């Protein structure tokens, strides 16, 4: 009987999953860089020189045909984007995003920070192949009740004005389930 009840409970949990809320606004850059703060090393250059939102122009960035109508930003050595999100201090969060290289752009490093603390780095080696987006999952502990997530690229080699393509950014509170003892109850017989 106990096993049957456990099976029913686990089946219920699996069939009634609650979709977590994405804390990132304009996560797929469909509205350009709206809701994102754009940081530029050279303020006199127009934003499009550093952060470019495209959906129709995928081919000029070396992306495969299956990325037609995908909106993204390009982070190069002179630009960064960031967004503040509301978090619960010390709670765990999952940040997921997709990034791609530009063919023959040189070696680049993507850096992700939460309130100025590096939570992820990813070195993307130079490659002549057609670009494709790769999803990355990062788990971090919220440093405060407001967390500023920042993304920027470092140019290790190649042109500084060619960088890393970024899209589909999401951040959600990480679900925690204690499956060994979900309810602390004393048995009585």
Z-matrix of the N, CA and C atoms (Angstrom, degrees):
N
C 1 1.453
C 2 1.532 1 110.66
N 3 1.327 2 115.06 1 -42.62
C 4 1.460 3 120.33 2 -179.41
C 5 1.535 4 110.81 3 -61.58
N 6 1.333 5 115.97 4 -41.16
C 7 1.464 6 120.41 5 179.65
C 8 1.524 7 110.35 6 -66.32
N 9 1.319 8 116.62 7 -40.72
C 10 1.460 9 120.69 8 178.62
C 11 1.525 10 111.17 9 -61.93
N 12 1.327 11 117.03 10 -44.23
C 13 1.471 12 120.51 11 178.24
C 14 1.527 13 111.33 12 -63.76
N 15 1.324 14 116.50 13 -40.20
C 16 1.471 15 119.91 14 177.54
C 17 1.520 16 110.71 15 -63.05
N 18 1.332 17 116.31 16 -42.46
C 19 1.459 18 120.75 17 178.89
C 20 1.527 19 111.20 18 -62.34
N 21 1.323 20 117.03 19 -43.96
C 22 1.468 21 121.41 20 179.05
C 23 1.525 22 110.37 21 -63.23
N 24 1.334 23 117.24 22 -42.26
C 25 1.467 24 121.49 23 179.91
C 26 1.527 25 111.00 24 -63.22
N 27 1.327 26 116.74 25 -45.95
C 28 1.470 27 120.40 26 -179.88
C 29 1.526 28 110.22 27 -66.18
N 30 1.319 29 117.76 28 -40.54
C 31 1.470 30 120.76 29 176.88
C 32 1.522 31 111.15 30 -60.71
N 33 1.328 32 116.44 31 -41.07
C 34 1.462 33 120.89 32 178.01
C 35 1.525 34 110.58 33 -61.83
N 36 1.333 35 116.44 34 -45.64
C 37 1.468 36 119.75 35 179.77
C 38 1.522 37 111.38 36 -61.25
N 39 1.312 38 116.76 37 -42.84
C 40 1.463 39 119.86 38 -178.65
C 41 1.522 40 112.68 39 -69.78
N 42 1.315 41 117.48 40 -33.12
C 43 1.462 42 119.68 41 -177.80
C 44 1.523 43 113.20 42 -85.30
N 45 1.310 44 117.73 43 -14.32
C 46 1.461 45 121.10 44 -178.48
C 47 1.525 46 110.73 45 -120.38
N 48 1.319 47 116.25 46 50.94
C 49 1.449 48 119.31 47 178.09
C 50 1.516 49 109.65 48 -72.36
N 51 1.298 50 115.16 49 142.30
C 52 1.455 51 121.01 50 179.62
C 53 1.519 52 107.55 51 -100.82
N 54 1.305 53 116.38 52 128.65
C 55 1.452 54 120.37 53 178.75
C 56 1.522 55 109.02 54 -74.73
N 57 1.323 56 115.50 55 124.98
C 58 1.457 57 120.48 56 -179.77
C 59 1.525 58 109.78 57 -72.78
N 60 1.311 59 115.11 58 156.45
C 61 1.458 60 120.90 59 -178.46
C 62 1.521 61 110.24 60 -89.15
N 63 1.332 62 116.32 61 129.58
C 64 1.456 63 121.21 62 175.03
C 65 1.522 64 108.46 63 -73.64
N 66 1.321 65 116.77 64 123.06
C 67 1.461 66 122.07 65 -178.51
C 68 1.527 67 112.65 66 -82.35
N 69 1.325 68 117.99 67 -11.81
C 70 1.466 69 122.91 68 -178.63
C 71 1.524 70 109.46 69 -86.17
N 72 1.329 71 115.91 70 129.67
C 73 1.470 72 121.09 71 175.08
C 74 1.526 73 108.41 72 -90.12
N 75 1.338 74 116.59 73 143.74
C 76 1.466 75 122.45 74 -179.84
C 77 1.534 76 110.49 75 52.93
N 78 1.316 77 115.37 76 50.30
C 79 1.465 78 122.19 77 -172.42
C 80 1.525 79 114.00 78 -68.40
N 81 1.325 80 117.38 79 -24.32
C 82 1.469 81 120.88 80 -179.45
C 83 1.523 82 111.93 81 -105.58
N 84 1.332 83 117.17 82 9.68
C 85 1.464 84 123.55 83 176.93
C 86 1.521 85 112.61 84 58.45
N 87 1.335 86 117.29 85 28.22
C 88 1.465 87 120.61 86 177.08
C 89 1.522 88 111.74 87 -65.76
N 90 1.334 89 117.40 88 -25.09
C 91 1.468 90 122.13 89 176.96
C 92 1.528 91 109.71 90 -106.76
N 93 1.332 92 117.07 91 38.03
C 94 1.460 93 120.27 92 -178.53
C 95 1.519 94 110.34 93 66.91
N 96 1.328 95 116.66 94 -133.42
C 97 1.463 96 120.57 95 179.86
C 98 1.525 97 111.89 96 -103.42
N 99 1.339 98 116.79 97 19.26
C 100 1.461 99 120.64 98 175.69
C 101 1.532 100 109.01 99 -56.17
N 102 1.323 101 116.92 100 139.16
C 103 1.471 102 125.65 101 -177.66
C 104 1.522 103 113.04 102 77.38
N 105 1.309 104 118.17 103 -4.39
C 106 1.458 105 122.44 104 176.81
C 107 1.525 106 108.77 105 -108.58
N 108 1.302 107 117.08 106 141.79
C 109 1.464 108 121.23 107 172.36
C 110 1.525 109 106.93 108 -90.78
N 111 1.324 110 116.22 109 125.78
C 112 1.458 111 121.95 110 -178.98
C 113 1.520 112 108.28 111 -100.42
N 114 1.316 113 116.37 112 127.93
C 115 1.461 114 122.15 113 179.04
C 116 1.521 115 108.41 114 -112.66
N 117 1.322 116 116.16 115 128.53
C 118 1.461 117 121.65 116 -176.96
C 119 1.517 118 110.42 117 -122.74
N 120 1.331 119 116.87 118 136.33
C 121 1.459 120 121.09 119 176.84
C 122 1.522 121 110.54 120 -70.04
N 123 1.328 122 117.23 121 -36.22
C 124 1.460 123 122.46 122 -179.78
C 125 1.519 124 108.25 123 -114.41
N 126 1.326 125 116.45 124 98.62
C 127 1.469 126 121.77 125 -174.35
C 128 1.528 127 113.20 126 -64.98
N 129 1.345 128 118.49 127 -23.72
C 130 1.461 129 120.24 128 -176.61
C 131 1.537 130 112.60 129 -76.52
N 132 1.334 131 117.57 130 -18.53
C 133 1.464 132 120.20 131 178.24
C 134 1.519 133 109.36 132 -79.86
N 135 1.314 134 117.15 133 143.54
C 136 1.466 135 118.73 134 178.17
C 137 1.526 136 110.50 135 -66.10
N 138 1.320 137 115.96 136 153.61
C 139 1.461 138 121.44 137 -177.52
C 140 1.521 139 111.52 138 -55.29
N 141 1.331 140 117.59 139 -39.61
C 142 1.463 141 119.46 140 -177.39
C 143 1.522 142 112.47 141 -62.39
N 144 1.329 143 118.85 142 -17.36
C 145 1.460 144 120.15 143 176.74
C 146 1.524 145 110.54 144 -72.41
N 147 1.329 146 117.23 145 -23.83
C 148 1.451 147 120.42 146 -177.43
C 149 1.536 148 113.46 147 -111.56
N 150 1.291 149 116.85 148 -47.25
C 151 1.458 150 120.76 149 -176.47
C 152 1.518 151 107.51 150 -118.67
N 153 1.306 152 116.45 151 114.05
C 154 1.457 153 120.55 152 -173.44
C 155 1.518 154 108.65 153 -117.46
N 156 1.317 155 116.47 154 125.82
C 157 1.459 156 120.44 155 176.16
C 158 1.525 157 107.27 156 -101.47
N 159 1.296 158 116.21 157 128.07
C 160 1.460 159 120.22 158 -178.19
C 161 1.508 160 110.52 159 -136.47
N 162 1.287 161 116.20 160 151.32
C 163 1.456 162 121.11 161 166.85
C 164 1.526 163 109.05 162 -134.01
N 165 1.321 164 117.23 163 -36.42
C 166 1.465 165 120.66 164 -178.33
C 167 1.531 166 111.81 165 -89.49
N 168 1.308 167 118.24 166 -15.61
C 169 1.454 168 122.21 167 -169.42
C 170 1.525 169 113.03 168 -102.48
N 171 1.324 170 117.49 169 25.83
C 172 1.456 171 121.68 170 -174.45
C 173 1.530 172 112.72 171 -56.84
N 174 1.331 173 117.87 172 -36.32
C 175 1.459 174 121.92 173 -175.67
C 176 1.518 175 113.52 174 -63.04
N 177 1.327 176 117.75 175 -37.01
C 178 1.463 177 119.96 176 -179.47
C 179 1.530 178 111.97 177 -70.71
N 180 1.329 179 117.09 178 -10.79
C 181 1.464 180 121.33 179 177.13
C 182 1.522 181 111.62 180 -104.72
N 183 1.335 182 116.38 181 10.19
C 184 1.450 183 120.59 182 175.02
C 185 1.513 184 114.80 183 75.79
N 186 1.331 185 117.38 184 19.46
C 187 1.461 186 119.76 185 179.87
C 188 1.525 187 110.89 186 -86.03
N 189 1.302 188 115.65 187 151.90
C 190 1.464 189 121.50 188 178.24
C 191 1.528 190 110.33 189 -68.49
N 192 1.329 191 115.82 190 160.82
C 193 1.467 192 121.79 191 -178.17
C 194 1.522 193 113.86 192 -58.31
N 195 1.325 194 118.09 193 -27.54
C 196 1.466 195 119.25 194 -178.10
C 197 1.529 196 112.58 195 -71.51
N 198 1.327 197 118.10 196 -1.01
C 199 1.466 198 121.09 197 177.06
C 200 1.524 199 112.84 198 -100.93
N 201 1.328 200 117.60 199 15.49
C 202 1.463 201 120.84 200 175.04
C 203 1.523 202 108.23 201 -56.04
N 204 1.314 203 116.59 202 134.94
C 205 1.472 204 124.45 203 179.61
C 206 1.528 205 114.44 204 68.28
N 207 1.321 206 117.60 205 18.05
C 208 1.460 207 120.78 206 173.22
C 209 1.522 208 108.15 207 -88.28
N 210 1.313 209 116.93 208 125.61
C 211 1.468 210 120.59 209 176.25
C 212 1.522 211 108.58 210 -89.99
N 213 1.322 212 116.40 211 141.35
C 214 1.459 213 121.09 212 -179.49
C 215 1.516 214 108.86 213 -155.49
N 216 1.318 215 116.36 214 169.18
C 217 1.461 216 121.17 215 170.63
C 218 1.522 217 107.48 216 -117.76
N 219 1.317 218 115.41 217 151.85
C 220 1.456 219 120.21 218 172.92
C 221 1.515 220 107.66 219 -107.24
N 222 1.316 221 115.28 220 122.12
C 223 1.459 222 121.30 221 175.33
C 224 1.515 223 107.44 222 -98.40
N 225 1.338 224 115.97 223 121.02
C 226 1.454 225 119.09 224 177.00
C 227 1.525 226 108.85 225 -114.29
N 228 1.322 227 116.74 226 -171.80
C 229 1.463 228 120.92 227 -173.94
C 230 1.523 229 113.51 228 -67.59
N 231 1.331 230 118.55 229 -11.93
C 232 1.468 231 120.09 230 -177.12
C 233 1.521 232 113.13 231 -114.44
N 234 1.340 233 117.50 232 13.37
C 235 1.462 234 118.85 233 -177.50
C 236 1.521 235 111.34 234 -140.82
N 237 1.315 236 114.48 235 159.22
C 238 1.464 237 122.16 236 175.17
C 239 1.520 238 107.66 237 -151.44
N 240 1.320 239 116.19 238 158.17
C 241 1.460 240 120.41 239 172.46
C 242 1.518 241 107.91 240 -129.15
N 243 1.327 242 114.63 241 151.53
C 244 1.458 243 119.01 242 177.52
C 245 1.516 244 109.90 243 -151.36
N 246 1.341 245 114.41 244 159.05
C 247 1.453 246 120.68 245 178.77
C 248 1.522 247 108.44 246 -149.08
N 249 1.335 248 115.22 247 136.45
C 250 1.468 249 120.98 248 176.09
C 251 1.520 250 108.84 249 -88.96
N 252 1.338 251 115.61 250 135.39
C 253 1.461 252 121.06 251 176.65
C 254 1.526 253 108.99 252 -128.37
N 255 1.310 254 116.17 253 152.56
C 256 1.459 255 121.07 254 175.64
C 257 1.520 256 108.94 255 -82.52
N 258 1.329 257 115.81 256 128.63
C 259 1.459 258 121.76 257 -179.88
C 260 1.523 259 109.00 258 -133.60
N 261 1.302 260 115.77 259 166.17
C 262 1.461 261 121.49 260 173.02
C 263 1.514 262 107.44 261 -98.16
N 264 1.323 263 116.54 262 121.88
C 265 1.454 264 122.77 263 -176.72
C 266 1.527 265 111.07 264 -50.20
N 267 1.315 266 116.36 265 129.94
C 268 1.470 267 125.78 266 176.52
C 269 1.524 268 114.50 267 73.08
N 270 1.326 269 119.05 268 2.39
C 271 1.462 270 119.90 269 175.38
C 272 1.528 271 109.79 270 -83.34
N 273 1.315 272 115.58 271 158.45
C 274 1.461 273 121.59 272 -178.43
C 275 1.524 274 110.81 273 -90.44
N 276 1.331 275 115.13 274 141.51
C 277 1.460 276 122.15 275 -179.14
C 278 1.522 277 109.71 276 -132.28
N 279 1.332 278 114.77 277 154.67
C 280 1.457 279 122.05 278 176.33
C 281 1.526 280 107.95 279 -116.08
N 282 1.324 281 116.06 280 122.97
C 283 1.460 282 123.15 281 176.81
C 284 1.528 283 107.08 282 -108.33
N 285 1.326 284 115.97 283 125.54
C 286 1.463 285 121.58 284 179.78
C 287 1.528 286 107.86 285 -126.15
N 288 1.321 287 116.50 286 136.34
C 289 1.466 288 120.41 287 176.59
C 290 1.521 289 108.88 288 -153.08
N 291 1.331 290 115.07 289 164.35
C 292 1.461 291 121.26 290 176.95
C 293 1.526 292 108.39 291 -115.21
N 294 1.325 293 116.20 292 136.26
C 295 1.467 294 120.21 293 177.14
C 296 1.525 295 109.26 294 -135.68
N 297 1.326 296 114.74 295 157.84
C 298 1.464 297 121.44 296 -179.69
C 299 1.522 298 108.78 297 -146.54
N 300 1.321 299 115.50 298 156.07
C 301 1.464 300 120.48 299 175.10
C 302 1.526 301 109.61 300 -91.18
N 303 1.313 302 114.96 301 160.07
C 304 1.471 303 120.14 302 167.70
C 305 1.512 304 106.66 303 -95.16
N 306 1.335 305 118.54 304 130.48
C 307 1.461 306 119.69 305 -178.97
C 308 1.530 307 111.91 306 -55.95
N 309 1.321 308 115.46 307 135.61
C 310 1.467 309 124.10 308 177.77
C 311 1.525 310 113.67 309 58.04
N 312 1.316 311 117.51 310 29.94
C 313 1.471 312 121.19 311 178.81
C 314 1.521 313 112.11 312 -91.00
N 315 1.328 314 118.00 313 -3.94
C 316 1.458 315 121.37 314 -177.36
C 317 1.522 316 110.96 315 93.69
N 318 1.325 317 115.18 316 -179.81
C 319 1.464 318 120.76 317 178.33
C 320 1.519 319 109.30 318 -80.87
N 321 1.326 320 116.13 319 133.80
C 322 1.469 321 121.77 320 -179.41
C 323 1.523 322 108.83 321 -131.60
N 324 1.306 323 115.70 322 154.95
C 325 1.458 324 120.44 323 175.15
C 326 1.519 325 109.01 324 -124.57
N 327 1.328 326 116.08 325 125.95
C 328 1.456 327 122.07 326 175.63
C 329 1.520 328 107.74 327 -91.99
N 330 1.336 329 116.12 328 132.07
C 331 1.463 330 121.64 329 179.27
C 332 1.523 331 107.86 330 -122.33
N 333 1.337 332 116.12 331 131.63
C 334 1.461 333 122.70 332 178.25
C 335 1.521 334 107.63 333 -120.44
N 336 1.345 335 116.14 334 130.85
C 337 1.464 336 120.18 335 179.70
C 338 1.526 337 110.75 336 -125.81
N 339 1.336 338 115.19 337 155.05
C 340 1.462 339 123.03 338 171.88
C 341 1.522 340 106.08 339 -123.40
N 342 1.330 341 116.77 340 113.08
C 343 1.471 342 123.15 341 -175.63
C 344 1.526 343 111.67 342 51.98
N 345 1.324 344 116.44 343 40.43
C 346 1.457 345 121.38 344 175.57
C 347 1.515 346 115.24 345 87.24
N 348 1.317 347 118.69 346 -8.73
C 349 1.459 348 122.10 347 178.46
C 350 1.527 349 109.00 348 -95.68
N 351 1.324 350 116.31 349 127.37
C 352 1.463 351 120.36 350 -179.36
C 353 1.528 352 109.38 351 -66.11
N 354 1.343 353 115.89 352 125.04
C 355 1.465 354 120.58 353 176.88
C 356 1.531 355 111.61 354 -111.52
N 357 1.337 356 117.22 355 -10.50
C 358 1.465 357 119.72 356 177.90
C 359 1.526 358 110.23 357 -165.51
N 360 1.325 359 115.54 358 140.43
C 361 1.466 360 121.83 359 168.15
C 362 1.523 361 107.40 360 -131.73
N 363 1.286 362 114.97 361 145.69
C 364 1.468 363 121.27 362 -178.48
C 365 1.522 364 107.63 363 -142.03
N 366 1.338 365 117.28 364 115.89
C 367 1.454 366 120.96 365 176.30
C 368 1.521 367 108.64 366 -89.02
N 369 1.320 368 114.98 367 125.87
C 370 1.462 369 121.38 368 -179.58
C 371 1.524 370 107.05 369 -111.53
N 372 1.319 371 115.34 370 112.19
C 373 1.460 372 121.95 371 -176.14
C 374 1.525 373 111.11 372 -74.64
N 375 1.330 374 115.05 373 150.97
C 376 1.458 375 120.89 374 177.02
C 377 1.525 376 109.61 375 -57.38
N 378 1.323 377 114.97 376 140.40
C 379 1.453 378 120.04 377 -177.18
C 380 1.525 379 107.72 378 -153.55
N 381 1.318 380 116.32 379 136.06
C 382 1.467 381 120.09 380 179.10
C 383 1.525 382 112.10 381 -87.19
N 384 1.315 383 117.30 382 -9.02
C 385 1.466 384 120.95 383 -176.55
C 386 1.524 385 111.40 384 -69.96
N 387 1.325 386 114.88 385 161.32
C 388 1.464 387 121.43 386 175.84
C 389 1.522 388 108.29 387 -60.73
N 390 1.322 389 116.01 388 136.41
C 391 1.459 390 120.50 389 -178.18
C 392 1.516 391 113.04 390 -72.86
N 393 1.314 392 115.20 391 146.37
C 394 1.463 393 120.59 392 173.44
C 395 1.526 394 107.95 393 -143.76
N 396 1.323 395 115.56 394 144.80
C 397 1.458 396 120.53 395 -177.48
C 398 1.524 397 110.79 396 -75.83
N 399 1.318 398 115.20 397 138.43
C 400 1.461 399 123.27 398 178.29
C 401 1.527 400 107.36 399 -121.23
N 402 1.326 401 117.01 400 131.65
C 403 1.465 402 120.65 401 -179.84
C 404 1.519 403 110.91 402 -85.35
N 405 1.326 404 114.58 403 139.56
C 406 1.460 405 122.41 404 178.99
C 407 1.523 406 108.14 405 -125.62
N 408 1.335 407 116.41 406 133.76
C 409 1.469 408 123.20 407 175.91
C 410 1.518 409 108.77 408 -108.91
N 411 1.324 410 116.03 409 132.26
C 412 1.464 411 121.94 410 177.28
C 413 1.522 412 107.57 411 -127.89
N 414 1.317 413 115.79 412 136.19
C 415 1.458 414 120.74 413 175.79
C 416 1.520 415 107.32 414 -111.79
N 417 1.332 416 116.25 415 130.04
C 418 1.460 417 119.26 416 -179.98
C 419 1.516 418 110.34 417 -143.54
N 420 1.326 419 114.40 418 161.50
C 421 1.451 420 122.58 419 178.55
C 422 1.522 421 107.49 420 -100.24
N 423 1.328 422 117.25 421 126.54
C 424 1.471 423 120.74 422 -177.39
C 425 1.529 424 109.81 423 -63.63
N 426 1.326 425 117.33 424 125.89
C 427 1.464 426 120.60 425 -178.06
C 428 1.528 427 114.18 426 -76.59
N 429 1.340 428 117.53 427 -17.70
C 430 1.470 429 120.29 428 -178.70
C 431 1.526 430 108.97 429 -163.46
N 432 1.328 431 116.32 430 -171.85
C 433 1.468 432 119.94 431 -179.64
C 434 1.531 433 112.15 432 -77.34
N 435 1.317 434 117.23 433 -15.14
C 436 1.465 435 122.85 434 172.28
C 437 1.522 436 106.97 435 -128.62
N 438 1.318 437 115.80 436 128.17
C 439 1.461 438 120.23 437 -178.47
C 440 1.521 439 109.07 438 -120.27
N 441 1.336 440 115.71 439 128.51
C 442 1.462 441 121.23 440 176.63
C 443 1.526 442 107.86 441 -98.30
N 444 1.335 443 115.54 442 111.88
C 445 1.458 444 121.19 443 176.80
C 446 1.519 445 108.87 444 -93.07
N 447 1.324 446 116.75 445 127.20
C 448 1.464 447 122.09 446 -177.61
C 449 1.523 448 110.09 447 -124.41
N 450 1.331 449 114.96 448 144.92
C 451 1.460 450 122.73 449 177.75
C 452 1.526 451 107.52 450 -128.02
N 453 1.328 452 117.19 451 129.65
C 454 1.463 453 119.70 452 173.09
C 455 1.524 454 109.94 453 -149.44
N 456 1.327 455 115.44 454 163.46
C 457 1.463 456 121.55 455 -177.91
C 458 1.519 457 109.92 456 -118.39
N 459 1.315 458 115.10 457 144.65
C 460 1.459 459 122.58 458 173.84
C 461 1.525 460 106.57 459 -113.93
N 462 1.334 461 116.26 460 130.28
C 463 1.462 462 120.49 461 179.46
C 464 1.527 463 108.61 462 -89.61
N 465 1.322 464 116.46 463 110.56
C 466 1.461 465 121.38 464 178.23
C 467 1.524 466 109.45 465 -82.71
N 468 1.336 467 115.95 466 -38.31
C 469 1.467 468 121.57 467 174.92
C 470 1.522 469 107.86 468 -153.16
N 471 1.317 470 115.76 469 164.39
C 472 1.463 471 119.84 470 -179.84
C 473 1.519 472 111.70 471 87.32
N 474 1.331 473 116.59 472 179.52
C 475 1.468 474 121.21 473 -176.89
C 476 1.531 475 112.29 474 -64.71
N 477 1.330 476 115.94 475 138.39
C 478 1.469 477 120.94 476 178.41
C 479 1.519 478 112.73 477 -67.60
N 480 1.341 479 117.40 478 -24.61
C 481 1.468 480 119.32 479 -176.74
C 482 1.531 481 112.85 480 -90.22
N 483 1.322 482 117.22 481 7.97
C 484 1.463 483 121.49 482 172.73
C 485 1.519 484 107.45 483 -119.91
N 486 1.328 485 114.92 484 128.32
C 487 1.450 486 116.97 485 -172.48
C 488 1.507 487 114.83 486 -135.80
N 489 1.328 488 113.88 487 -132.81
C 490 1.460 489 123.23 488 -175.34
C 491 1.520 490 108.67 489 -114.16
N 492 1.314 491 116.75 490 135.89
C 493 1.461 492 122.12 491 178.24
C 494 1.526 493 108.52 492 -91.46
N 495 1.342 494 116.02 493 137.45
C 496 1.466 495 121.72 494 -174.95
C 497 1.519 496 110.05 495 -132.28
N 498 1.331 497 117.59 496 137.35
C 499 1.462 498 122.53 497 175.62
C 500 1.522 499 110.55 498 -155.66
N 501 1.319 500 115.71 499 172.19
C 502 1.467 501 124.63 500 171.68
C 503 1.531 502 112.77 501 52.35
N 504 1.321 503 115.99 502 58.06
C 505 1.462 504 122.43 503 -178.91
C 506 1.525 505 108.84 504 -89.53
N 507 1.316 506 116.77 505 129.04
C 508 1.465 507 119.52 506 174.94
C 509 1.520 508 109.65 507 -139.27
N 510 1.316 509 115.29 508 148.41
C 511 1.460 510 121.33 509 177.22
C 512 1.524 511 107.49 510 -139.68
N 513 1.319 512 115.27 511 127.15
C 514 1.460 513 121.26 512 -178.24
C 515 1.516 514 109.48 513 -138.02
N 516 1.322 515 115.40 514 153.35
C 517 1.457 516 120.21 515 173.85
C 518 1.525 517 107.49 516 -64.91
N 519 1.327 518 116.33 517 134.73
C 520 1.451 519 121.52 518 -179.17
C 521 1.521 520 109.89 519 -78.02
N 522 1.316 521 115.87 520 126.97
C 523 1.465 522 120.59 521 178.76
C 524 1.522 523 109.30 522 -74.03
N 525 1.308 524 115.34 523 137.08
C 526 1.460 525 120.72 524 177.68
C 527 1.517 526 108.61 525 -123.38
N 528 1.324 527 115.22 526 123.88
C 529 1.458 528 120.84 527 -179.78
C 530 1.520 529 108.35 528 -127.42
N 531 1.313 530 116.71 529 129.60
C 532 1.453 531 122.04 530 175.95
C 533 1.521 532 107.31 531 -94.60
N 534 1.334 533 117.12 532 100.29
C 535 1.463 534 119.42 533 -176.26
C 536 1.523 535 112.52 534 -83.67
N 537 1.335 536 118.32 535 -14.63
C 538 1.460 537 119.45 536 179.41
C 539 1.517 538 112.17 537 -78.95
N 540 1.322 539 117.47 538 -30.31
C 541 1.462 540 120.40 539 179.55
C 542 1.523 541 108.65 540 -154.14
N 543 1.356 542 117.34 541 73.96
C 544 1.467 543 119.70 542 -174.46
C 545 1.519 544 114.19 543 -63.74
N 546 1.329 545 117.31 544 -29.64
C 547 1.459 546 120.54 545 179.15
C 548 1.521 547 107.41 546 -131.34
N 549 1.308 548 117.19 547 124.39
C 550 1.462 549 121.79 548 -179.24
C 551 1.524 550 108.96 549 -86.27
N 552 1.334 551 115.53 550 92.53
C 553 1.461 552 120.30 551 179.62
C 554 1.517 553 109.41 552 -127.15
N 555 1.279 554 115.23 553 147.65
C 556 1.450 555 121.57 554 176.88
C 557 1.524 556 108.60 555 -89.26
N 558 1.336 557 116.04 556 133.32
C 559 1.460 558 119.99 557 178.16
C 560 1.525 559 109.82 558 -74.85
N 561 1.310 560 115.77 559 138.66
C 562 1.469 561 120.85 560 174.22
C 563 1.515 562 108.69 561 -130.11
N 564 1.311 563 116.97 562 130.12
C 565 1.473 564 121.71 563 178.46
C 566 1.482 565 109.56 564 -131.14
